[in-house]
Structure formats: C-alpha cells, structure tokens
Amino acid sequence: MRIIVIGSGLAGLTAALRLRDAGHHVDIVTKGWGGLLLSSGTLDVYGWGKDGRPVLDPYAAIADLVAEDPGHPYAAIGVEAVREGIDWLCSTTGLFAKAGNNVLIPTAIGAVRPTAAVQNTMVPSLMEDGKKFLVVGIRQFRDFPAAFIADNLARSPLAKVETRAVTISLAPRKPEADSTGTTFARAFDGTAGLDGPSTRDALIHELRAHVRDGETVLLPAILGFAPDAYQEISAELGVPVGEVPVPPPSIPGRRINDVLIQLCRDKRIDISLNAEVIGFEASGGHVTALQVQRAGRVTTNKVDAVVYAGGGLESGSIQRNSYGEIRERVFDLPLTFLDAEDPETTGVTGSVVVNGKDIFGTGVCVNADMLALDGDAPAYDNLYCAGSVIGGARPWSEKSGEGIALGSAVAATRAILRRD
Ligand SMILES: Cc1cc2nc3c(=O)[nH]c(=O)nc-3n(C[C@H](O)[C@H](O)[C@H](O)COP(=O)(O)OP(=O)(O)OC[C@H]3O[C@@H](n4cnc5c(N)ncnc54)[C@H](O)[C@@H]3O)c2cc1C
C-alpha cells in the first residue's frame, strides 16, 4: 500500500514511523517542520479539568471528559490508543521519565502546570512539597527572568516550595550580549565551533559560589541537544539540576523532533520538505492522488491511503478568509466548531474568537478509525486524520495536544493496518 502522510509534526511523524514499522511504503509531504520545535517538549494528555483544577490521573479523567463532551476527539480516539501513543514515544525516544499520573512542572514565568510526561532533564524541576529551589537566570539569555520565576513559584497554591534566585553571566558566543537557546545548547554540546567543555565549566564555576546544600538548581531548558549535560553539571555541583521549558525555539522539543526525523531517515521514509499538498483527486469516495506543489511546479502523486496530519489553525490547514469564513484548506472538509469560553467564568485566556467560536477548537470531525467525516459518514474511505487538524478540543488550554496527536496517530495507523 502506498501511503502519504501530510505534515511532519508529532502526529505525522508518529503515524509515518508506525506504518513503516508495519511494512508499508510511506512518504511524508510537508510544507515545513512541525510544532515540535516550538513545543515545550513535555507530553500533555489532559492537564486542566473543566473546574480549572489540575487533573491528577489524565487517563481516568478522559472518561469523565468524553462523557460530558461526546464531541471531544478523545471520544473517537479512545483512552487506550492515547496510552499506547504516549508509551510509544517515551520508549522510542528514550528521552522521558516514566509517564503515568500528571506531574507539576514550573514554567518560564513561574506558573505551574500539569503534564503527563517530562523529559529526564526536567525531573529534578518537578514541583513537590518541601523542595528548595535555586532559580538561576543567565544575563545573556533573556527568556528566563529568575527573580520573577522564583517569586511566583514560592506563591504557588499547588505546591509548597522555597525559592531563591540568582543571575549569573555566561556568554556562549562572545561578544553576544543576548544569545538564543539554540546557541546555548550548541555551546553546551560543543558543536558549531562552540566550546562545550569550557561553557559547561564556566557554568559550574559560576554556580559553585551560589549553591547551598539541599537545594535543587533550576536552569532554562537550554542545556544542550544531548540529553545528559544536566547530569554532568549536577555531579560536579553535588546537587540536583533540572531544566525548565522556555519559549521557542525549544531545545526539549527539538530533541524529540531530531530523534523522530533521524528514525524516519534510518527507515528510508522519504520526507519532502517545502512541499505543500494543494489539492487532490478522488473517485467513488476514494482519494486516488494528491497534488503537491514544490519549487514552483505541481506533481500528482498516486495514493492508496492518506494520513492528514496538517495541524490546525497555527499550521494553516484550518484557515479564515477575508469574509471571516473558516475552512479546511486541502480537502474542503466539513468542520466542527467550539463555542468560545467566557474568560470571566472559566479563567481561560488566550482563545482566538471568531464569530463567537474558539478558532483553536475548530477542526475536522472523525470516526473511531480517524476517517474524516461528512455528516455521519466518512467523506472518503481512505482519508485518515491525526493531530490538531481534528477539532472539538482546546489543546492549549486543557493541555491535551500531545495526547490527541499521539492517540489519533495510533488509531489511524491501526485502522490502516486493518485494511491489509
Ligand atoms: C507554539 C505552540 C505551543 C503549543 N503548546 C501546547 C501546549 O502547551 N500543550 C498542548 O497540549 N498543546 C500545545 N500546542 C498544540 C499543538 O498543536 C499540539 O500539541 C501538537 O503538537 C500538534 O501536532 P500536529 O502534528 O497535529 O501538528 P503540527 O505540529 O502543527 O504539524 C503540522 C504539519 O503539517 C504541515 N502542513 C500543514 N498543511 C500542509 C499542507 N497543505 N501540505 C503539506 N504540509 C502541511 C506543517 O508544515 C507541519 O509540518 C501548541 C502548539 C504550538 C504551535
């Protein structure tokens, strides 16, 4: 079977690798790299309940969520596929501490949020009663305001911790006064001509003067693409050292991205980058070919099945035109809309509201096989959807993005394998 996966985000890469492992010929066609490079590198399954409280057991809570909201994508995906997807990513990348109940992780503004799995580098950073944190800012890295973070964490109602803050000077590339997380990560790794050992040594030297026994050092998540620098720094300092996710570019997100892309290459999955699916051919309710635009020309690629993992509004699969109409761009699939929430009553902020609808909740409807629906019936018998192109959830505010991406990729893959 010849399968094309549209999109190289978490959903597309997962579906492609699982289909390849089952022996299929899979190509990825993607406009650009996906959202992993921007994400925090944690795995959100279901973080915030509708009561605004952190969810403890996300898998158990999904049952209540879908009972109350049968239009939520988890109702079609099923909790077991979500669990399988999360476990698959953890074991495939080797980057994560064991996933299970939600844990609480600090953010780069000193808020606290629940997530189902954190990278090993973040385990020391977990918010747990009684911990003492030394929050370390770096003058040359502006996205980690240490004093502000420390102050907010100490006031969190979700965990009782003590905090202090210190800001040190560490220039990974002199004479830059303001370096990106990517430059720091390269310096810690010693790649791109930057001196790894000396940057690590300089950090350790600076921190020695400040660290006290019993404290955990919190640093921005820029400690290298290699996932073990934090252990080395910790061993030298004699105290635990943990990473805290920071705004993009995201080093923890890129760690996941790089492992999955390398696996695609190892398994001979062709990734066409800068290639956009702009149309399709269909016959008798069956997609027969995709029209792909790359480098100024359009080719027609025959397919037996399609996994549409093109993302949501933020990736351009869901678009709003100048008349205010919202539509799915490639297949013109019918969409489901979520009503905007009232920030006064829900505490939810940051939604983009168009005509009273939450645009980030807008997307395609699917059945249990992840086939895109037109009414109650599949729009096409071989057009499977995965990830945030599926509507009916609020991944950013309820913290369900990775659970939906991985669970739907698993469910779509299983359905395609049943066709064999
Ligand atoms: C900055 C950011 C932060 C987020 N933070 C959170 C969070 O904290 N918690 C949470 O739960 N969720 C969050 N999300 C939601 C996030 O969307 C999901 O977690 C998940 O990453 C979506 O993965 P995806 O594979 O479905 O889509 P994406 O990662 O968006 O990938 C879509 C892919 O499709 C490609 N594409 C689109 N259209 C076409 C086309 N026509 N032809 C070819 N390729 C195409 C794009 O180039 C891209 O590669 C965040 C998203 C972003 C962007």
The ligand as a Gaussian input file, in Angstrom:
#p B3LYP/6-31G(d) Opt

LIG

0 1
 C        3.745000      27.173000      19.845000
 C        2.816000      26.062000      20.194000
 C        2.657000      25.698000      21.529000
 C        1.772000      24.693000      21.890000
 N        1.685000      24.393000      23.191000
 C        0.869000      23.384000      23.572000
 C        0.821000      23.001000      24.925000
 O        1.481000      23.561000      25.778000
 N        0.018000      21.978000      25.269000
 C       -0.735000      21.320000      24.344000
 O       -1.424000      20.391000      24.723000
 N       -0.728000      21.677000      23.046000
 C        0.055000      22.687000      22.639000
 N        0.107000      23.037000      21.328000
 C       -0.790000      22.352000      20.399000
 C       -0.063000      21.529000      19.373000
 O       -0.701000      21.962000      18.227000
 C       -0.147000      20.009000      19.582000
 O        0.433000      19.701000      20.811000
 C        0.601000      19.131000      18.575000
 O        1.966000      19.489000      18.545000
 C        0.055000      19.188000      17.188000
 O        0.818000      18.318000      16.357000
 P        0.389000      18.057000      14.860000
 O        1.337000      17.045000      14.334000
 O       -1.056000      17.758000      14.813000
 O        0.532000      19.440000      14.082000
 P        1.775000      20.397000      13.798000
 O        2.895000      20.137000      14.724000
 O        1.200000      21.764000      13.740000
 O        2.276000      19.941000      12.343000
 C        1.547000      20.203000      11.175000
 C        2.428000      19.910000       9.991000
 O        1.668000      19.935000       8.785000
 C        2.351000      20.674000       7.792000
 N        1.334000      21.112000       6.819000
 C        0.219000      21.864000       7.046000
 N       -0.502000      21.990000       5.917000
 C        0.160000      21.285000       4.946000
 C       -0.084000      21.029000       3.570000
 N       -1.163000      21.501000       2.935000
 N        0.814000      20.291000       2.877000
 C        1.923000      19.779000       3.485000
 N        2.190000      20.001000       4.795000
 C        1.324000      20.731000       5.520000
 C        3.082000      21.741000       8.576000
 O        4.142000      22.297000       7.847000
 C        3.554000      20.910000       9.778000
 O        4.734000      20.188000       9.450000
 C        0.995000      24.028000      20.922000
 C        1.177000      24.389000      19.557000
 C        2.085000      25.377000      19.192000
 C        2.246000      25.730000      17.745000

